[in-house]
Amino acid sequence: MSFSLPQINDNPDGGWGPSSSNLPSQFKFKDIPYAPYSKSDKLGRFADWNDISGDNRPMNMGLSSTQTRGGGPGGRGRRDGQLAFGSGTASAFAYFHAEDESSFSLVDSKAGITRRGGGMSRGRSTGRGGSSYSRGGFQNRGRGGFSGGRGGGQRGGRRGWRDWEKTGRARESSVAISPDWAMLEEIEFHRLAKLRLEVDDPDDLETYGRVYPYEKTYDRITTRTEKPLQLLDRIKYNPTTSDDPVIQDLAAKDTATIYTTDVILSVLMCAPRSVYPWDIVVVREGDKLFFDKRDGGPFDTVTVNENAADPPQDPTAPNPNNPNEKVAVPETPSFNTATSLSLEATYINQNFSFQTVIENPPPPAVDFSKPNPFYGPDETEPLASCGYRYRVFDLGVTEDENIKICVRTEVDAYTPGQDPKKGRGLVTIRALNEFDPRAPGAGGAPDWRTKLDSQRGAVVATEMKNNSCKLAKWTVQSVLAGADALKIGWISRVNPRDNTRHVILSTTSTRPSDFASQLNVSLANGWGIVRTVADMCMKQPEGKYVLVKDPNKPVLRLYAVPANAFTAEEDEEEAAFDGEDGE
């Protein structure tokens, strides 16, 4: 058998398709017009029933795309037409009944059935400058005609309306990303939300500290019997994982593979809900992982309205490279900025947990098996009520896998009449704070003094929306510690323009597992995230890494950092480097 190559007629013009100047004499497609072709165009269709343009007859009758989509009188403001390629172009092979269409007329001229609410549908406009029907009748005339919402014919307003007035300012990262750091992994939040890992009940290793009984009278406070929030000097320790001597001893005994604290672990388990930036330092030593926090990082403060549609903002810092730039006067008072509110919320949380316990018996305080491991003999101020429970969770997928995580959990008090030494009646105490319902960043929260007693459900729903991440972290911390109750105080300013004096309006008591169901918090998803991040870090060689949440995108990134990063040695080196530059 032999194969002879047919004659190939190349296009001397260098384009697609046959050339009019180089056609063979016996070419049977000589008089058929050629349609432009795109390599991305789909081939093999007898008819395109999914044509994006819908009724494209004007285009096929010889009108240009600018006359029908975007450029003509009837296409004002619409997007330009598609590129003229393949099935999207004005086809010379299309067949139309132009005469039949022009002679067609409607025989039945009977008026259509009028729907409920007149000839206008709920919340929809008849066009620019038209009117719309909304629940409650016609509204005041706004821009764009009678409107059922602010500034437009659609319910809820027009997309992009007054965007220039919104404070959607780009946030800065929680840690300065050095150009020397190598990015190793990147994970989007939507991928994290699909992870699942069921974990059994943990094993208790050791308990430390002393807990006081909870004062039950705070559960009966109402807005009419409010109590002032007191300032108490107590010491409460929350060191990072590597600075915990108990964890170091447990690591020397190979108790687990991963070591961390409940504060750090809750942030990782609730990562898909987070909006503000954060970072976790990961140290791999041999076959062990240590999840640490940085001193002065975001783990030491409490966020406020992080998940609100318009969260509190910090004022924009002036550009140091522009000496002519004037410092803008902030619209928000200094005590209502994001940083000030975070410090205020941290102060409220600490003092509320100090105030709601009974330090003078009866009932007596309960000492755990060992004293507080961080309290030294040189300390003079009294210790706060706090108990540390070191617990081990098994993250193995199969029985042969030996991947365990050791977590230092904290409890704040115990319920009188229970035995906290056996893990019964343990309580965690947190506080939500109200600053000014009319201030920017309040997230549409109602006035607590008027609504907390009569419409508590609406107030709770608003806080669950505006502080979804914070409440989820508190719930996860309570579940990790094995607490039976989570006490949440409702704290408000005495005067909205004074952030130093506060009152307790009410206290909510709930079971952490029930509250997790209300918040739609999935612990299985949280453990799946922890296991995924741990596997990602275990693939790397020994060293130090940092897991960073992007400040403006729902993305996690893993960087490799030098061994002396985030330590006193690095600070000294930077100080010496700055001194050389000054010389």
Salt bridges, closest charged atoms under 4 A:
ASP48 OD1 - ARG45 NH1 2.73
ASP55 OD1 - ARG57 NE 3.62
ASP100 OD2 - HIS97 ND1 3.33
GLU101 OE2 - ARG57 NH1 3.53
ASP163 OD1 - LYS166 NZ 3.43
GLU165 OE2 - ARG162 NH2 2.28
GLU185 OE2 - LYS539 NZ 3.94
GLU186 OE1 - ARG557 NE 2.82
GLU188 OE1 - ARG191 NH1 3.24
ASP204 OD2 - ARG389 NH2 2.99
ASP204 OD1 - ARG391 NE 2.69
GLU206 OE2 - LYS370 NZ 3.59
ASP219 OD2 - LYS487 NZ 3.14
ASP244 OD2 - ARG408 NH1 2.98
ASP254 OD1 - LYS288 NZ 2.66
ASP279 OD2 - ARG294 NE 2.65
ASP287 OD1 - ARG284 NH2 3.86
ASP300 OD1 - LYS293 NZ 2.81
GLU344 OE1 - ARG493 NH2 2.78
GLU344 OE2 - HIS502 NE2 2.69
GLU359 OE2 - ARG234 NE 2.87
ASP367 OD1 - ARG210 NE 2.55
GLU401 OE2 - ARG531 NH2 2.78
ASP412 OD1 - LYS236 NZ 2.83
ASP412 OD2 - ARG430 NH1 2.93
ASP436 OD1 - ARG438 NH2 3.95
ASP498 OD2 - ARG501 NE 3.10
ASP535 OD1 - ARG531 NE 2.99
ASP550 OD2 - ARG557 NH1 2.43
